[in-house]
Amino acid sequence: MIQDLVVDNPSSGNRPTGSWRELLTPRYAPSLLLVCLGVWLHAADSLLVSTMMPSIVADIGGTRLISWTSALYEVGSIVAGAMSGLLSMRHGVRLPMAAHAAVYALGCALSAAAPEMWVMLAGRLLQGWGGGGLVALSFVSASRYFPAHLTARAMAAISTLWGVSAFLGPLIGGMFVEYGSWRGGFALFMLQAVALTAWILMRSADMPGKSAAAAREQGRIPVRRLACLAGGVVLIAFAGIEVTALRTPLLVLAGLGCLWVFVRIDGRAGAGRLLPAGPLNLRQPAGAALVMIFCFAAATITMNIFGPLLMARIHGTSALLAGYIIAASSVSWTVMAVLVSGAAERHDGRLILTGMALITVSVAGSAAALPAGPLWLITLLAVLKGGGFGMAWTFILRRARALAPEGELERVAGAFPTVQRMGYAVGAAWVGIVANAFGLDATMDLATAQRVAAAIFIACLPLAGVGLVAAAHFVRMPARAPSLRAA
């Protein structure tokens, strides 16, 4: 569907590729900057907040709600991302993008002024909603504002920005913690979002949306399904606030029930499905790929949420150093993806399995390294995790697309980021339960912090195990798959 949105440039003729010089001309440079700013706010957000989190909880409390800052952010991103494509079809890109930038700014303002964690969580939900919408609409904008021969260059610029954010996010967060206040970090991003909103609204050029009739043909916003998805994650996260023998399992079961209802309703949505058919069926290519992505996303969110806090408590690391240890994962993802990008298709299965195995080793090793150290080993395991994803991710996409039957290709590709964010959200909720059950608290002593550090990674090993099983099924699929059957 991205290709369908590309605007042809009559002056480009039949050139297959465009140059960076052409992309940076006055005709296209403002649009490129606009798209990159939208992606930047979302890309730098998680590492910025992870770096500042120890100072945040020391100031306003809410240690037991740390996992909610990630879970609610991801919920907002999923819902906004699912809505953004339809909004752009109906209203063009300009007004929806400005609205999401404004929502992001409001979320940052709430977080900056938060007197307690519950206000911070409201801000994080709005930041996720605004940031997720900005990313989705930035990709739509890239396909609409640039001709076909420049789209690859624009996407490369966006991908580079993700790597840059891995360096700058922790740096900005650490600078505010070390030399100012964590509230200033949120205020800085609020000002950027306000400036982006004003710039978008002042732009006169826009690609118009489709007619109302054409937009209706694309389907309605899946309110029931998104409500089930959001409700499921929130219930699981709520189960971790106060861990009891009866209340916690009931809430987890209720949350899983909501997620199951989401999958079932989506399976009956026909052409309006968010997920491909058989999303939980390991015997189907799409099902095996999506289960693998979900499980490994859920298993690897732990360090981003609790890493800085636990490293500060156990090893005395500064906010800046902890942020860069986490950022090492993002950097290694990018570097490894570049190194293996030229691999032939016959190596896809081997690269996927090796990458997933490296991630599993990282999760298992972190259960021992985070409580005991040394810091170089924690950093090495973060590099292994990112390198595993970088080694496998491109080839998961390539193999899934090769195996997808006709009519499911775009839905399979589009489901990957949605399922990945679902994994992050559910994983955040799950490790929040485990951390609180093992004594996570603002006043915890060293022994308790070490026990929590080991428990949260051990709790993620079953998820990684299921992911490995799904990966094995996925790489064994035949080169051509029959039509997908519903799970």
Secondary structure, DSSP 8 states (H G I E B T S, - for coil): -HHHH----GGGTT-S---HHHHTSTTTHHHHHHHHHHHHHHHHHHHHHHHHHHHHHHHH--GGGHHHHHHHHHHHHHHHHHHHHHHHHHH-SHHHHHHHHHHHHHHHHHHHH-SSHHHHHHHHHHHHHHHHHHHHHHHHHHHHHS-HHHHHHHHHHHHHHHHHHHHHHHHHHHHHHHHS-HHHHHHHHHHHHHHHHHHHHH---------HHHHHHT----HHHHHHHHHHHHHHHHTTTS--TTHHHHHHHHHHHHHHHHHHHHHTSGGG-SS-S-TT-TTSHHHHHHHHHHHHHHHHSHHHHHHHHHHHHHH---HHHHHHHHHHHHHHHHHHHHHTTT--GGGHHHHHHHHHHHHHHHHHHHHHHHHH--HHHHHHHHHHHHHHHHHHHHHHHHHHHHH--TT-HHHHHHHHHHHHHHHHHHHHHHHHHHHHHTT--TT--HHHHHHHHHHHHHTTHHHHHHHHHHHHHHHTS-SS-------
